[in-house]
Amino acid sequence: MDIGLPGLPGIECVRRLGGRMADVQFMMLTVVEDHERIYQSLAAGATGYLLKKATDTQVLEAIRELHAGGAPMSGQIARQVVAAFRAPEPSAPAGRLTPVEQGGAARPRPRVVVQGSR
């Protein structure tokens, strides 16, 4: 499926058809390499993502891999997907952190003293 289809973009097409054809696997075959479109394609239901500069042999291998249950991706695309998982998570806003988390002094813990009766 190409991302730049006339009329209905490929990502939207995958989203719509995926809901109606659950047993069909969609592989994007496109020139688009930006991470946002990769993410949108995979989130819409694409199982693979190949760049059009792939050779005929690579496309055939990817189709076989997809049919066998794999998730074929061009090397550059796989690298971007992996990098997205390694991105640091945003930190929580300072207003929601405890003084210790903010680097301030820790609040002393109250001492609990239990006296037994004799």
ZIBELMO-V876764 format. One record per backbone hydrogen bond with DSSP energy under -0.5 kcal/mol. CO is the residue of the C=O (numbers start at 0). NH is the residue of the N-H. E is the energy in kcal/mol with one decimal. If there is no record, write none. Layout:
BEGIN
co->CO nh->NH e->E
co->CO nh->NH e->E
END
This chain:
BEGIN
co->0 nh->28 e->-2.2
co->1 nh->4 e->-0.7
co->2 nh->4 e->-0.6
co->2 nh->9 e->-1.8
co->5 nh->7 e->-1.6
co->6 nh->8 e->-0.5
co->8 nh->12 e->-2.3
co->9 nh->13 e->-2.6
co->10 nh->14 e->-2.1
co->11 nh->15 e->-2.6
co->12 nh->16 e->-3.0
co->13 nh->17 e->-2.6
co->14 nh->18 e->-1.0
co->15 nh->19 e->-0.8
co->16 nh->19 e->-0.6
co->16 nh->20 e->-2.7
co->20 nh->23 e->-2.0
co->25 nh->46 e->-3.5
co->25 nh->47 e->-1.3
co->27 nh->49 e->-3.5
co->29 nh->51 e->-2.1
co->33 nh->37 e->-1.9
co->34 nh->38 e->-2.6
co->35 nh->39 e->-2.6
co->36 nh->40 e->-2.5
co->37 nh->41 e->-2.4
co->38 nh->42 e->-2.9
co->39 nh->43 e->-1.9
co->40 nh->44 e->-0.8
co->40 nh->45 e->-2.5
co->41 nh->44 e->-0.6
co->44 nh->25 e->-0.5
co->47 nh->27 e->-2.4
co->48 nh->73 e->-2.0
co->49 nh->29 e->-2.3
co->50 nh->53 e->-2.1
co->54 nh->58 e->-2.3
co->55 nh->59 e->-2.4
co->56 nh->60 e->-2.5
co->57 nh->61 e->-2.3
co->58 nh->62 e->-2.3
co->59 nh->63 e->-2.2
co->60 nh->64 e->-2.6
co->61 nh->65 e->-2.7
co->62 nh->66 e->-2.5
co->63 nh->67 e->-1.8
co->64 nh->69 e->-3.1
co->65 nh->68 e->-1.4
co->71 nh->48 e->-2.3
co->73 nh->77 e->-2.7
co->74 nh->78 e->-2.1
co->75 nh->79 e->-1.6
co->76 nh->80 e->-2.3
co->77 nh->81 e->-2.5
co->78 nh->82 e->-2.4
co->79 nh->83 e->-1.9
co->80 nh->84 e->-1.1
co->81 nh->84 e->-0.6
co->81 nh->85 e->-0.9
co->82 nh->86 e->-0.7
co->92 nh->95 e->-1.8
co->93 nh->96 e->-1.4
co->97 nh->101 e->-2.0
co->98 nh->103 e->-2.8
co->99 nh->102 e->-1.2
co->110 nh->112 e->-0.6
co->111 nh->113 e->-0.5
co->112 nh->114 e->-0.6
co->113 nh->115 e->-0.6
END
